[in-house]
Amino acid sequence: MAHNPYMPPAQPDPAANTRQLAPADAAAIGKRIQQLNSLSLALGGPGLLIQTIGQFLGGVAGTLVTLLGTGLLIAGLVMYARMRGQSGWWGAMGLLSCVGMVVLLLLPKRCHSCGQQTKGLSCGNCGAPAPK
């Protein structure tokens, strides 16, 4: 029988790809998510504060302090994007200030194990802990 090029592609069976994660692997993923979340707060919070201080200083010193704060904020946003299962390059949205942070908040969460979009506390595909 010849292949029909106009026939839609066969859909894979989602149940066939479902695999459950070992408890130790799930715990390691959960720990990594927690580390990335803590790092994003530890870098981003002071970065935002230092940026604000730099704006009040003015002059060359203020510009340098603001640049330091911007660097810290972007590093924190890189960790946040990675925590959500996205590419760290999304952290560059920090250059857009508040608009960039809103965009990062709206990024969909992706599973750290299988890469599928997740909602809730765990991945519906593999059972891994979902990003926060």
Backbone bond lengths (Angstrom), bond angles and torsions (degrees), N, CA, C in turn:
res aa  C-N    CA-C-N  psi(-1)  N-CA   C-N-CA  omega(-1)  CA-C   N-CA-C  phi
1 M - - - 1.428 - - 1.534 108.28 -
2 A 1.314 117.96 134.66 1.457 123.42 -178.05 1.522 110.29 -80.11
3 H 1.318 115.11 151.68 1.472 121.30 178.38 1.527 109.61 -75.44
4 N 1.313 117.37 130.93 1.454 122.70 178.53 1.531 108.90 -89.82
5 P 1.352 118.63 111.41 1.463 120.04 -177.22 1.526 113.27 -71.04
6 Y 1.325 118.45 -14.44 1.465 121.47 -178.41 1.525 112.96 -93.62
7 M 1.307 116.84 -3.80 1.444 121.47 179.84 1.533 109.43 -78.44
8 P 1.339 118.16 136.09 1.463 119.15 179.68 1.527 110.33 -64.25
9 P 1.332 116.43 152.67 1.468 118.60 -179.38 1.523 110.90 -65.98
10 A 1.300 115.22 148.26 1.454 120.67 179.32 1.526 108.68 -69.17
11 Q 1.325 116.50 135.98 1.455 121.27 179.42 1.526 108.70 -84.64
12 P 1.329 116.46 132.27 1.466 117.87 177.36 1.525 110.47 -69.30
13 D 1.283 115.22 150.76 1.457 121.04 178.58 1.528 108.71 -76.95
14 P 1.357 118.82 114.80 1.464 119.53 -177.25 1.522 112.90 -62.89
15 A 1.316 117.96 -28.98 1.459 120.46 179.86 1.526 111.10 -69.07
16 A 1.333 117.32 -26.22 1.461 120.06 -179.03 1.525 111.19 -71.00
17 N 1.338 118.53 -27.18 1.463 121.76 -178.00 1.523 112.70 -91.04
18 T 1.313 117.77 -6.90 1.453 120.74 -177.14 1.515 109.68 -73.17
19 R 1.315 114.67 125.40 1.458 120.10 175.16 1.512 106.96 -134.50
20 Q 1.299 116.65 138.69 1.451 120.29 179.70 1.527 109.41 -89.54
21 L 1.299 114.49 140.88 1.457 122.20 -178.02 1.526 109.48 -83.20
22 A 1.322 115.73 145.30 1.456 119.69 175.40 1.527 108.88 -67.35
23 P 1.325 117.70 147.57 1.471 120.05 -178.52 1.528 113.04 -57.31
24 A 1.333 117.67 -36.25 1.472 120.35 179.50 1.528 110.47 -66.57
25 D 1.331 116.78 -39.69 1.470 120.36 178.27 1.524 111.06 -67.00
26 A 1.330 116.16 -40.25 1.460 120.09 178.40 1.522 110.66 -63.75
27 A 1.326 116.95 -39.93 1.464 120.83 178.52 1.527 110.79 -65.11
28 A 1.330 117.31 -39.45 1.467 120.91 178.83 1.524 110.94 -65.64
29 I 1.325 116.55 -39.72 1.469 120.10 177.86 1.521 109.90 -65.96
30 G 1.321 117.55 -43.38 1.457 121.43 178.03 1.525 111.72 -60.43
31 K 1.331 115.98 -40.63 1.469 120.29 178.72 1.527 110.73 -65.74
32 R 1.319 116.98 -41.10 1.469 120.93 179.27 1.535 110.84 -64.50
33 I 1.323 116.83 -41.19 1.462 120.68 177.69 1.528 109.66 -61.26
34 Q 1.332 116.46 -43.05 1.468 120.86 179.61 1.531 110.78 -64.25
35 Q 1.342 117.61 -40.49 1.469 121.04 178.46 1.529 110.95 -63.12
36 L 1.318 116.82 -45.77 1.463 120.39 179.87 1.531 110.92 -63.84
37 N 1.328 116.63 -38.22 1.457 120.85 178.36 1.531 110.52 -64.63
38 S 1.330 117.04 -44.65 1.462 121.22 178.79 1.527 111.49 -64.02
39 L 1.324 116.41 -42.44 1.475 120.31 178.57 1.517 111.79 -63.84
40 S 1.319 116.58 -39.37 1.471 119.20 -179.22 1.521 110.29 -63.70
41 L 1.318 117.32 -39.60 1.462 120.83 178.30 1.531 111.03 -71.87
42 A 1.342 116.72 -40.59 1.468 120.77 -178.25 1.528 112.36 -66.57
43 L 1.316 117.88 -29.37 1.468 120.83 179.31 1.525 112.17 -94.44
44 G 1.315 116.98 -42.46 1.461 121.33 -174.79 1.516 114.07 -71.91
45 G 1.328 117.70 -40.55 1.460 121.48 -179.41 1.526 112.25 -60.66
46 P 1.344 117.75 -56.07 1.466 118.70 177.02 1.529 112.74 -62.34
47 G 1.321 117.07 -32.98 1.465 119.87 178.13 1.518 111.70 -60.93
48 L 1.312 116.11 -42.87 1.465 120.64 178.08 1.530 110.80 -65.41
49 L 1.324 116.80 -41.71 1.461 121.40 178.70 1.530 111.21 -64.81
50 I 1.329 117.16 -44.05 1.465 121.44 -179.77 1.526 110.36 -65.53
51 Q 1.322 117.63 -37.76 1.466 120.55 175.14 1.527 111.05 -58.47
52 T 1.307 116.02 -45.15 1.463 120.94 -179.32 1.524 110.89 -63.14
53 I 1.321 116.94 -43.66 1.470 120.93 178.15 1.523 110.07 -61.81
54 G 1.326 117.03 -41.70 1.466 121.03 178.94 1.515 112.51 -61.45
55 Q 1.321 117.07 -34.65 1.466 120.55 178.50 1.524 111.21 -66.93
56 F 1.336 116.93 -35.03 1.462 120.19 179.91 1.527 112.00 -76.99
57 L 1.340 117.98 -27.96 1.466 120.67 -178.72 1.527 112.05 -68.66
58 G 1.318 115.94 -45.85 1.468 120.16 -178.29 1.521 111.69 72.24
59 G 1.307 115.86 173.63 1.467 122.16 179.39 1.512 112.59 68.32
60 V 1.331 114.63 -163.49 1.471 121.14 -178.29 1.519 110.70 -67.59
61 A 1.331 116.70 -42.48 1.466 120.16 179.88 1.529 110.22 -61.74
62 G 1.324 117.16 -42.03 1.454 121.05 178.37 1.511 112.54 -63.08
63 T 1.336 115.62 -38.95 1.468 120.19 178.43 1.520 110.61 -64.40
64 L 1.335 116.44 -43.44 1.471 120.08 179.77 1.531 111.24 -65.49
65 V 1.324 116.44 -41.15 1.466 120.03 178.73 1.529 109.90 -65.74
66 T 1.318 117.20 -40.23 1.463 121.15 178.28 1.524 110.71 -63.38
67 L 1.336 117.36 -41.53 1.467 120.62 177.93 1.526 111.25 -63.91
68 L 1.330 116.78 -39.37 1.463 120.30 176.68 1.528 110.15 -61.98
69 G 1.328 116.54 -45.24 1.463 120.80 178.45 1.515 112.22 -63.04
70 T 1.337 116.36 -38.69 1.464 120.26 178.38 1.522 110.75 -64.06
71 G 1.335 116.13 -41.89 1.465 120.03 177.80 1.515 111.96 -61.15
72 L 1.335 116.29 -43.84 1.466 119.96 178.48 1.528 111.46 -65.13
73 L 1.327 115.93 -41.57 1.467 119.69 179.06 1.523 111.09 -61.96
74 I 1.312 116.94 -44.62 1.461 120.18 179.95 1.527 110.77 -65.20
75 A 1.347 117.22 -39.23 1.467 119.80 176.87 1.530 110.18 -61.55
76 G 1.327 117.06 -40.19 1.461 120.70 177.31 1.516 112.02 -65.42
77 L 1.333 116.52 -38.89 1.466 119.82 179.47 1.525 111.75 -71.37
78 V 1.333 117.32 -29.88 1.468 120.65 173.88 1.530 109.07 -62.34
79 M 1.335 116.28 -45.14 1.467 120.13 178.59 1.529 110.74 -63.84
80 Y 1.325 116.87 -38.06 1.458 120.53 179.33 1.530 110.80 -64.48
81 A 1.342 116.42 -44.40 1.468 119.87 179.15 1.530 110.39 -62.93
82 R 1.327 116.57 -41.15 1.468 119.77 178.50 1.526 111.14 -66.27
83 M 1.340 116.58 -36.16 1.460 120.43 177.40 1.526 110.42 -62.75
84 R 1.324 117.54 -35.28 1.467 121.93 179.34 1.539 111.63 -78.05
85 G 1.348 117.07 -1.64 1.458 120.65 178.62 1.521 112.97 87.21
86 Q 1.317 117.76 12.99 1.461 122.87 -179.22 1.523 109.67 -102.86
87 S 1.313 116.43 173.36 1.452 122.06 177.18 1.530 109.83 -68.19
88 G 1.316 116.34 143.40 1.453 121.09 177.49 1.517 113.33 -63.36
89 W 1.317 116.60 -19.56 1.466 120.39 178.81 1.525 112.22 -61.49
90 W 1.324 117.12 -22.49 1.453 120.15 176.41 1.528 110.90 -61.87
91 G 1.318 117.84 -20.66 1.464 121.33 178.41 1.517 112.91 -62.55
92 A 1.328 116.30 -22.26 1.471 120.07 177.76 1.524 111.14 -64.65
93 M 1.314 117.48 -13.32 1.461 120.29 175.74 1.529 110.61 -63.16
94 G 1.323 117.12 -15.49 1.453 121.21 176.47 1.514 112.64 -62.49
95 L 1.328 116.73 -20.00 1.465 120.28 176.36 1.526 111.05 -67.28
96 L 1.319 117.14 -18.65 1.463 121.59 178.30 1.527 111.70 -92.21
97 S 1.325 116.39 9.27 1.457 123.53 177.46 1.528 111.15 60.35
98 C 1.319 117.64 -128.69 1.476 121.32 -173.72 1.521 112.29 -63.52
99 V 1.317 117.25 -35.81 1.470 120.70 178.92 1.527 109.66 -62.31
100 G 1.321 116.47 -41.76 1.462 120.77 178.78 1.514 112.37 -63.50
101 M 1.337 116.28 -38.47 1.467 119.02 178.77 1.525 111.51 -67.53
102 V 1.314 117.01 -35.85 1.475 120.39 177.17 1.525 109.70 -65.36
103 V 1.333 116.70 -41.87 1.471 120.41 178.13 1.525 109.63 -60.05
104 L 1.332 116.99 -43.28 1.461 119.86 179.35 1.530 111.91 -64.38
105 L 1.317 116.90 -36.20 1.464 119.58 177.67 1.529 111.91 -64.65
106 L 1.325 116.04 -29.44 1.462 120.86 -177.30 1.529 113.26 -89.10
107 L 1.331 117.57 -4.82 1.472 119.68 178.21 1.526 110.43 -60.88
108 P 1.310 117.49 138.62 1.469 118.20 176.84 1.526 110.60 -69.38
109 K 1.320 115.12 148.45 1.462 120.11 177.69 1.527 108.59 -82.50
110 R 1.325 115.93 139.99 1.462 121.37 176.96 1.530 108.97 -122.33
111 C 1.308 114.50 142.89 1.463 121.36 179.49 1.529 109.94 -65.12
112 H 1.325 116.72 137.54 1.455 121.12 178.30 1.521 112.25 -77.21
113 S 1.314 117.30 -13.81 1.455 120.80 -179.35 1.528 112.49 -96.52
114 C 1.336 117.11 -53.00 1.470 119.44 -173.83 1.534 113.18 -108.78
115 G 1.337 118.41 -12.04 1.457 121.14 176.57 1.522 114.92 83.95
116 Q 1.316 117.95 2.29 1.460 120.89 179.44 1.529 110.32 -77.75
117 Q 1.336 116.35 152.18 1.459 120.39 173.87 1.513 108.91 -64.39
118 T 1.333 116.44 138.00 1.455 119.78 -177.84 1.524 110.69 -126.89
119 K 1.295 114.24 156.14 1.459 123.14 171.83 1.513 105.89 -138.90
120 G 1.299 116.67 150.35 1.456 120.00 179.05 1.511 112.01 88.42
121 L 1.325 115.25 -157.14 1.455 120.67 -174.47 1.518 114.66 -91.40
122 S 1.344 116.62 -17.61 1.466 118.99 179.79 1.527 109.63 -145.40
123 C 1.316 114.17 160.15 1.474 120.74 179.80 1.528 109.09 -72.16
124 G 1.306 116.36 131.28 1.447 120.71 178.52 1.518 112.38 -72.40
125 N 1.331 117.85 -17.80 1.454 121.81 -177.32 1.521 112.14 -87.42
126 C 1.345 117.41 -47.40 1.458 119.14 -173.62 1.529 113.48 -121.05
127 G 1.331 117.76 -9.65 1.452 120.61 178.39 1.520 115.28 85.62
128 A 1.332 117.51 4.86 1.466 120.85 179.34 1.524 109.43 -70.10
129 P 1.337 117.44 154.80 1.458 119.23 176.18 1.527 110.00 -61.46
130 A 1.330 116.68 138.79 1.462 121.09 -179.50 1.527 109.50 -85.70
131 P 1.330 116.37 150.15 1.463 118.84 174.85 1.527 110.61 -61.50
132 K 1.317 114.52 157.93 1.478 120.01 -178.34 1.492 110.82 -83.30
